Amino acid sequence: MRKQYSSFGEFYPDYLAEHQDPACRRLHFAGSALVLATLGLALATRDWRWFVAVPLVGYGFAWAGHFFFEHNRPATFHSPLYSLAGDWVMFKEMLTGKIRF
């Protein structure tokens, strides 16, 4: 049975522990960057069909990292909102150098 988290602060250290492989983190980073690019494309072209690609791009890259490199179950399956927040906090921390690529 999975641990129940009472806050994001409690969840995030466990989230990071599930992302120790650099290849997994890089795939998460690429997926998040492509999500931003896809959202920008949707806004720039005013073609809202691009929004369909957003979860496919984001989750596709992240889940590939888990299945092929970390060999664990993505946190999305048990804590979807905290996991989404964790993706963006980790993305920011990778951008700022707090977490290594």
URDAQUI-V924917 format. One record per residue. N is the residue number from 1. RES is the residue in three letters. OMEGA is omega in degrees with one decimal (none if undefined). NEAR is the number of other C-alpha atoms within 12 Angstrom. Layout:
n=N res=RES omega=OMEGA near=NEAR
n=N res=RES omega=OMEGA near=NEAR
This chain:
n=1 res=MET omega=-178.3 near=4
n=2 res=ARG omega=176.0 near=11
n=3 res=LYS omega=174.6 near=13
n=4 res=GLN omega=-177.2 near=14
n=5 res=TYR omega=179.0 near=20
n=6 res=SER omega=178.5 near=11
n=7 res=SER omega=176.5 near=17
n=8 res=PHE omega=178.3 near=22
n=9 res=GLY omega=176.9 near=16
n=10 res=GLU omega=-177.7 near=15
n=11 res=PHE omega=-167.4 near=26
n=12 res=TYR omega=177.5 near=26
n=13 res=PRO omega=176.4 near=19
n=14 res=ASP omega=177.4 near=23
n=15 res=TYR omega=179.6 near=33
n=16 res=LEU omega=178.6 near=31
n=17 res=ALA omega=178.7 near=19
n=18 res=GLU omega=-178.2 near=31
n=19 res=HIS omega=-177.4 near=37
n=20 res=GLN omega=-179.8 near=24
n=21 res=ASP omega=-179.2 near=23
n=22 res=PRO omega=179.4 near=21
n=23 res=ALA omega=177.4 near=24
n=24 res=CYS omega=179.0 near=33
n=25 res=ARG omega=179.4 near=37
n=26 res=ARG omega=177.4 near=30
n=27 res=LEU omega=174.9 near=33
n=28 res=HIS omega=-179.0 near=42
n=29 res=PHE omega=179.6 near=36
n=30 res=ALA omega=179.0 near=31
n=31 res=GLY omega=179.5 near=30
n=32 res=SER omega=178.0 near=34
n=33 res=ALA omega=178.6 near=27
n=34 res=LEU omega=173.8 near=27
n=35 res=VAL omega=179.2 near=30
n=36 res=LEU omega=178.8 near=23
n=37 res=ALA omega=179.9 near=21
n=38 res=THR omega=175.9 near=28
n=39 res=LEU omega=177.0 near=25
n=40 res=GLY omega=178.1 near=18
n=41 res=LEU omega=178.5 near=19
n=42 res=ALA omega=-179.8 near=19
n=43 res=LEU omega=-177.6 near=15
n=44 res=ALA omega=-177.5 near=12
n=45 res=THR omega=-174.9 near=14
n=46 res=ARG omega=176.5 near=13
n=47 res=ASP omega=-172.4 near=15
n=48 res=TRP omega=175.8 near=16
n=49 res=ARG omega=177.3 near=14
n=50 res=TRP omega=179.4 near=23
n=51 res=PHE omega=176.5 near=23
n=52 res=VAL omega=-178.1 near=15
n=53 res=ALA omega=-174.3 near=22
n=54 res=VAL omega=-179.6 near=25
n=55 res=PRO omega=179.2 near=22
n=56 res=LEU omega=179.4 near=19
n=57 res=VAL omega=-176.8 near=27
n=58 res=GLY omega=-177.9 near=32
n=59 res=TYR omega=-179.7 near=31
n=60 res=GLY omega=179.7 near=26
n=61 res=PHE omega=-177.9 near=30
n=62 res=ALA omega=-177.6 near=41
n=63 res=TRP omega=175.5 near=35
n=64 res=ALA omega=177.2 near=26
n=65 res=GLY omega=179.6 near=30
n=66 res=HIS omega=-175.5 near=30
n=67 res=PHE omega=-174.2 near=21
n=68 res=PHE omega=-176.0 near=18
n=69 res=PHE omega=-179.6 near=24
n=70 res=GLU omega=-177.3 near=25
n=71 res=HIS omega=175.5 near=17
n=72 res=ASN omega=-177.8 near=22
n=73 res=ARG omega=179.8 near=22
n=74 res=PRO omega=179.4 near=34
n=75 res=ALA omega=178.3 near=31
n=76 res=THR omega=-175.7 near=24
n=77 res=PHE omega=-178.8 near=16
n=78 res=HIS omega=179.9 near=18
n=79 res=SER omega=-170.4 near=25
n=80 res=PRO omega=-177.8 near=18
n=81 res=LEU omega=176.4 near=18
n=82 res=TYR omega=179.0 near=29
n=83 res=SER omega=177.3 near=33
n=84 res=LEU omega=177.6 near=27
n=85 res=ALA omega=179.4 near=22
n=86 res=GLY omega=177.9 near=36
n=87 res=ASP omega=-175.9 near=40
n=88 res=TRP omega=175.7 near=27
n=89 res=VAL omega=178.3 near=25
n=90 res=MET omega=177.1 near=36
n=91 res=PHE omega=179.2 near=33
n=92 res=LYS omega=-179.0 near=21
n=93 res=GLU omega=174.1 near=18
n=94 res=MET omega=177.9 near=25
n=95 res=LEU omega=-176.3 near=19
n=96 res=THR omega=177.2 near=12
n=97 res=GLY omega=179.3 near=11
n=98 res=LYS omega=175.7 near=12
n=99 res=ILE omega=-179.3 near=20
n=100 res=ARG omega=172.9 near=21
n=101 res=PHE omega=none near=23
